Amino acid sequence: MAISVFDLFKIGIGPSSSHTVGPMRAAVLFVGALRERQLLERVTRLEVNLYGSLSATGVGHGTDRAVVMGLMGEWPDRIDPRQIAPRIAELLASGILPLDGRLPVPFDWQRDMRLLEENLPYHPNAMTLVAFGESGELHRDTYYSVGGGFVVDAEQAAAGQLDQDHTRLPYDFSSAEELLRLCKRHGLRVSELMLANEKAWRSEADIRSGLLRLWAAMRECVDNGLSQEGILPGGLNVRRRAARLHRSLLELGKPNVIGSTMSAMEWVNLFALAVNEENAAGGRMVTAPTNGAAGIIPAVLHYYMKFNPEASDDDVVNYLLGAAAVGILCKKNASISGAEVGCQGEVGSACAMAAAGLAEVLGATPEQLENAAEIGLEHNLGLTCDPVGGLVQVPCIERNAIAAVKAINAAQMALRGDGEHFISLDRVIRTMRDTGADMHDKYKETSRGGLAVSAIEC
């Protein structure tokens, strides 16, 4: 299985890659299947069935609305997030869903949007879409949203395929040990090896422009987060803090009794909070590698770009390539899905990726980069996914800020060493996988345990 940096980093909308971006993509794929079979014009009714974690926290994550927008033909990287609410309101008022954006199909939300308290095989994020015609069922398909916006259908899931991409890469690797061996054998930095692999899909110019486009989307997300105040949607009455914190940091002459290092960390906190508040509000952002952990990698990159006067676009490219190498390992050998392994798979993976990316642009050897990623992931092991109210707000927003600072510390610690350390990244990733398997389902994005329950105790 070949995974590109552009598989891990995708422009989408909030609040969740697995519960919003993935289901929207699945619904668009379903519409495409109907089109290929020349069935679109024959559809008279649609049925959406959400299972497992998609059912348990789907409303809070906007899964129901995302699927409907996908059935209307909208892709998560192209849709205007501001249009979702009015279009959903129009559907609820009229009872008509414009299938593929043009074909009116009756849609009764209470009848046709079904949240089912059962799990399907292969993955907890499952959904089945069914299209009916005058004479009965026309077509159905089951999809699994396996984290980070990745989607597989039932056939792929049964075959154990996370992806159908079998592109041959010049430096294919499935473990950190293999990655380090390839770097040493060919005299390559991690970013150089990743760039060579990416050329199997597209030109170097396209790779560079694509990564800089992602960086522009990350910056825009931060700017949007800094410009908004008020209460986040969803009913928890969580107040946005980024704009107020930004004004505080910009105050001239404000005494800094703690020192410049702490001031820098406050900026890191600010960047992460801005991204995740914007994500929680359903705005446009970049999966990195998921929405729930979307603030960590941009925050660390913003930190580097702001406090390093010599930073350049080359650093952006190398940072994202170095981070993606670790993300590929986490996805191949464990999971980046909170519904599968808990938040260690989302925030933990993102922390390791950010640590690796920062180490790369600070001149780390491949061994030091691997050590930085190992430190970042090791100290997120066992992290549960227990969003209060099924919303990506508490504890998710603050958790990103904490992990961003942790990633910087991990990179600094690794750079002070020579790359030799006790536990390998491969072992930590396997431990994350095994810990996720042992973790009770109530701690894996169902909002049935942990803080999600404690917050509503009487």
Helices and strands as residue ranges (DSSP letters): H 5-8, E 10-13, I 17-21, H 22-36, G 40-42, E 45-51, H 52-56, H 58-61, H 63-71, G 81-83, H 84-94, E 96-99, E 103-106, H 109-112, E 113-115, E 125-133, E 136-147, E 150-153, H 154-158, H 176-186, H 190-198, H 204-227, H 242-250, H 260-280, E 284-287, H 296-307, H 313-333, H 338-341, G 343-345, H 347-361, H 366-378, G 388-390, H 396-415, H 425-438, G 441-443, H 451-454
